[in-house]
Amino acid sequence: MSSKHLTVGSVDPPRTEGLLRLYSMKFCPYAQRAMLVLKAKKIPHEIVYINLFKKPEWYSKINAKTLVPALADGDKIVTESLDIADYLDEKYPENPLYSSDPNAKQKAKEIIDKLGPASKLFYTCILKDEGKTPEEWAKSFLEVLQPLEDELAKCGTPFFGGDKPGMVDYMIWPWAERSSCIAIKLGQKLPFGDGDIPLLRKWRKNMMNDPTCSELYISGERFWKIAQCKITGTEPPYDEV
């Protein structure tokens, strides 16, 4: 399967019988969620990359919203990153990422929901000019990250999933991975104090060493090049970055 992002005038590549197919974009954090689950659970699959700036005409038949990710399993199409994650963990029970306990699973989903304000603030910081100082941004990020810090403290383990990453860790990771581009945008790192979100900062270092995260790693420099195109409204060089 080609690593090129398919665009206008292309055709949907022939499917490999019996193999899951993920429609993705290399720099999309939501698509990365699905890729992390597939890799962590060691599920055989193929990937078709979509140019989201000039979308291929046929993709609307796969996903009417023409967004990524989309998972094709035979005639079944699953969209939305969290729905795909749930689908994969339920259909492929080996290497489970959620707890088998229903209450623990529900709690994990509630923690994932707490990422919302942080991811929204991340995009505001990266894509808009708010005129804030690095100190003001640090204060804003601390406010939205503290709930996750508190949840990790309750876990009492290196990861939200325990001694190894679980579903919460992988659903949060794409934004934590890209956080290094904030320093590129601001010209300096966020000036956090030594006592600010220490568990999350250590968690990020631990996640960097996870084999699944390492395999799919996107540097802040690479993501920033794509973000700049979003800011200027130009076509991103998906296949060149």
C-alpha positions as CSV (number, residue, x, y, z in Angstrom):
1,M,0.0,0.0,0.0
2,S,1.3,3.4,-1.0
3,S,2.4,5.9,1.7
4,K,1.3,8.8,-0.6
5,H,-1.8,10.8,0.3
6,L,-4.4,10.2,-2.3
7,T,-6.0,13.2,-3.9
8,V,-8.4,14.4,-6.6
9,G,-8.4,12.1,-9.6
10,S,-7.2,9.1,-7.7
11,V,-9.0,5.8,-7.2
12,D,-9.7,3.8,-4.0
13,P,-7.0,1.1,-4.1
14,P,-8.3,-2.5,-4.3
15,R,-9.0,-4.0,-0.9
16,T,-7.0,-7.0,0.5
17,E,-9.6,-9.6,1.4
18,G,-10.0,-10.2,5.1
19,L,-7.7,-7.3,6.1
20,L,-8.9,-4.2,7.9
21,R,-8.3,-0.9,6.2
22,L,-7.8,2.4,7.9
23,Y,-8.3,5.6,5.9
24,S,-6.0,8.1,7.6
25,M,-3.8,11.2,7.3
26,K,-0.3,11.0,8.7
27,F,-0.5,14.2,10.7
28,C,-4.1,14.0,12.1
29,P,-4.1,13.3,15.8
30,Y,-7.5,11.6,15.6
31,A,-6.3,9.2,12.9
32,Q,-3.2,8.6,15.0
33,R,-5.5,7.4,17.8
34,A,-6.7,4.6,15.5
35,M,-3.2,3.7,14.4
36,L,-2.0,3.5,18.0
37,V,-4.7,1.0,18.8
38,L,-4.1,-1.1,15.8
39,K,-0.3,-1.2,16.5
40,A,-0.7,-1.7,20.3
41,K,-3.1,-4.6,19.7
42,K,-1.0,-6.0,16.9
43,I,-4.0,-6.2,14.5
44,P,-3.1,-6.8,10.9
45,H,-4.3,-3.9,8.7
46,E,-3.5,-1.7,5.7
47,I,-3.6,2.1,5.5
48,V,-4.8,4.4,2.8
49,Y,-3.7,8.1,3.3
50,I,-6.1,10.8,2.3
51,N,-5.2,14.4,1.2
52,L,-7.6,16.4,3.3
53,F,-6.9,19.6,1.4
54,K,-7.8,18.1,-2.0
55,K,-9.9,15.1,-1.1
56,P,-10.4,12.4,-3.6
57,E,-13.9,12.3,-5.1
58,W,-14.5,8.7,-4.1
59,Y,-13.8,9.2,-0.4
60,S,-17.3,10.6,0.3
61,K,-18.6,7.0,-0.4
62,I,-16.4,5.8,2.4
63,N,-17.2,8.6,4.9
64,A,-19.9,11.1,4.0
65,K,-18.2,13.7,6.1
66,T,-14.9,13.1,4.2
67,L,-13.0,13.2,7.5
68,V,-10.4,10.8,8.9
69,P,-10.1,8.3,10.4
70,A,-12.5,5.8,8.9
71,L,-12.1,2.0,9.4
72,A,-13.3,-0.5,6.8
73,D,-14.0,-4.0,8.1
74,G,-15.6,-5.9,5.2
75,D,-18.7,-4.0,4.4
76,K,-18.8,-2.2,7.7
77,I,-17.4,1.3,8.0
78,V,-16.6,2.8,11.5
79,T,-15.9,6.5,11.8
80,E,-14.8,8.8,14.7
81,S,-11.6,7.9,16.5
82,L,-13.1,6.9,19.9
83,D,-15.7,4.7,18.1
84,I,-13.0,3.0,16.2
85,A,-10.9,2.4,19.3
86,D,-13.9,0.9,21.1
87,Y,-14.8,-1.3,18.1
88,L,-11.2,-2.6,17.8
89,D,-10.9,-3.4,21.5
90,E,-14.2,-5.2,21.6
91,K,-13.7,-7.2,18.4
92,Y,-10.1,-8.1,19.0
93,P,-9.8,-9.1,22.7
94,E,-6.1,-10.0,22.6
95,N,-3.9,-7.2,24.1
96,P,-6.9,-5.4,25.7
97,L,-6.5,-1.7,26.2
98,Y,-9.7,-1.2,28.4
99,S,-10.2,-3.0,31.7
100,S,-12.7,-5.9,31.6
101,D,-14.4,-4.3,34.5
102,P,-17.4,-2.2,33.2
103,N,-17.0,0.5,35.9
104,A,-13.3,0.9,35.2
105,K,-13.9,1.1,31.5
106,Q,-16.5,3.8,32.0
107,K,-14.1,5.7,34.3
108,A,-11.5,5.5,31.5
109,K,-13.9,7.0,29.0
110,E,-14.6,9.8,31.5
111,I,-10.9,10.6,31.8
112,I,-10.6,10.7,28.0
113,D,-13.4,13.2,27.9
114,K,-11.3,15.5,30.2
115,L,-8.8,16.0,27.3
116,G,-11.3,18.2,25.5
117,P,-10.5,21.6,27.0
118,A,-6.7,20.9,26.7
119,S,-6.9,19.9,23.0
120,K,-9.1,22.9,22.2
121,L,-6.6,25.2,23.9
122,F,-3.7,23.5,22.1
123,Y,-5.2,24.4,18.7
124,T,-6.0,27.9,19.8
125,C,-2.4,28.4,20.8
126,I,-1.0,26.9,17.6
127,L,-3.4,28.2,15.0
128,K,-4.4,31.6,16.3
129,D,-2.7,34.9,17.4
130,E,-4.2,35.6,20.8
131,G,-1.4,38.0,21.9
132,K,-0.7,36.1,25.1
133,T,2.7,35.9,26.7
134,P,4.3,32.5,27.3
135,E,3.5,33.0,31.0
136,E,-0.2,33.6,30.3
137,W,-0.3,30.5,28.1
138,A,1.4,28.4,30.8
139,K,-1.3,29.5,33.2
140,S,-4.0,28.6,30.8
141,F,-2.6,25.2,30.0
142,L,-2.1,24.4,33.7
143,E,-5.8,25.1,34.3
144,V,-7.0,22.6,31.6
145,L,-4.3,20.0,32.4
146,Q,-4.7,19.8,36.1
147,P,-7.8,17.5,35.9
148,L,-5.7,15.0,34.0
149,E,-2.8,15.4,36.5
150,D,-5.3,14.7,39.3
151,E,-6.6,11.6,37.6
152,L,-3.1,10.2,37.0
153,A,-2.3,10.9,40.7
154,K,-5.4,8.7,41.6
155,C,-4.0,5.9,39.5
156,G,-0.8,5.8,41.4
157,T,0.9,4.2,38.4
158,P,3.2,5.5,35.6
159,F,0.4,5.3,33.1
160,F,-3.3,5.8,33.2
161,G,-3.5,2.2,32.2
162,G,-1.3,1.0,35.1
163,D,2.2,-0.3,34.6
164,K,1.8,-0.1,30.8
165,P,-0.2,2.2,28.5
166,G,-3.9,1.5,28.1
167,M,-6.7,3.1,26.1
168,V,-6.6,6.4,28.0
169,D,-2.9,6.8,27.4
170,Y,-3.2,6.2,23.7
171,M,-6.2,8.5,23.3
172,I,-4.4,11.4,25.0
173,W,-1.0,10.8,23.5
174,P,-1.3,12.4,20.0
175,W,-1.8,15.9,21.6
176,A,1.0,15.3,24.2
177,E,3.3,14.3,21.4
178,R,2.6,17.4,19.4
179,S,2.9,19.7,22.4
180,S,6.6,20.3,21.6
181,C,5.5,22.5,18.7
182,I,4.1,25.0,21.2
183,A,7.7,26.1,21.9
184,I,8.2,26.6,18.2
185,K,5.1,28.8,17.9
186,L,6.0,30.9,21.0
187,G,9.7,31.0,20.6
188,Q,10.3,29.3,24.0
189,K,9.0,26.5,26.1
190,L,6.1,27.1,28.4
191,P,7.5,28.4,31.6
192,F,6.1,25.8,34.0
193,G,7.4,25.7,37.5
194,D,9.2,22.6,38.9
195,G,6.0,21.7,40.8
196,D,3.6,22.1,37.9
197,I,2.0,18.9,36.6
198,P,5.0,16.7,37.5
199,L,3.2,13.4,36.9
200,L,2.0,14.3,33.4
201,R,5.5,15.5,32.5
202,K,7.0,12.2,33.7
203,W,4.2,10.4,31.9
204,R,5.1,12.1,28.6
205,K,8.7,10.9,28.9
206,N,7.5,7.3,29.7
207,M,5.2,7.4,26.7
208,M,8.0,8.5,24.4
209,N,9.7,5.2,25.3
210,D,6.7,3.1,24.5
211,P,7.4,1.0,21.3
212,T,4.0,1.8,19.8
213,C,4.4,5.5,20.3
214,S,8.0,5.5,19.1
215,E,7.0,3.7,15.9
216,L,4.3,6.3,15.0
217,Y,6.2,9.4,16.4
218,I,5.6,12.7,14.7
219,S,8.0,15.5,15.9
220,G,6.9,18.9,16.8
221,E,8.9,20.3,13.9
222,R,7.1,18.2,11.4
223,F,3.7,18.9,12.8
224,W,4.4,22.7,12.9
225,K,5.1,22.6,9.1
226,I,1.6,21.2,8.6
227,A,0.1,23.6,11.0
228,Q,1.6,26.6,9.2
229,C,-0.3,25.5,6.1
230,K,-3.5,25.4,8.1
231,I,-2.8,29.0,9.2
232,T,-2.1,30.3,5.7
233,G,-4.8,28.2,4.0
234,T,-2.3,26.5,1.6
235,E,-2.0,22.8,0.7
236,P,0.2,21.0,3.2
237,P,3.2,19.0,1.8
238,Y,1.9,15.8,3.3
239,D,4.3,13.6,1.5
240,E,7.4,15.8,1.9
241,V,7.4,16.6,5.6
